[in-house]
Amino acid sequence: MDFQETKETDLEITLEISGDIAKITLVGELDASTAENFKHQVEEAAKLNPQQLVLMMQKLDFMASAGLRVLIFAKQKMGANVKIYMVGVQDPVLETITKTGFHKSVYLLDKYDA
């Protein structure tokens, strides 16, 4: 009998909390099928009332509008005083962010050093 390995998601998400900084690392593709998992991590981070949300996006290859909706949700959920940093955003993802004007609501960085 043959078994095939199936990939449940095309997105790996890691949440780390350090003091008042919540860091979420995204690897893969953020689309309608994976956005709910990302939203869940944002909700978990928001419970701890961080002052900064750092999104490590160097290995995020694609982001659909569903992912953008979660970013908007994060901004609303965490409040106006929380700074959101997007680190290492690749061109296809950056294009989505800038077309909508969301780049004006966050800090875009090439590198992040806590």
Protein Blocks (a to p, Z undefined) as FASTA:
>chain_A
ZZddddfbfcdcddddehjaccdddehjddfklmmmmmmmmmmmmmnopabdcddfklmc
bdcfklmmmmmmmmmmnopklccddehiafklmmmmmmnommmmpccdfbdcZZ
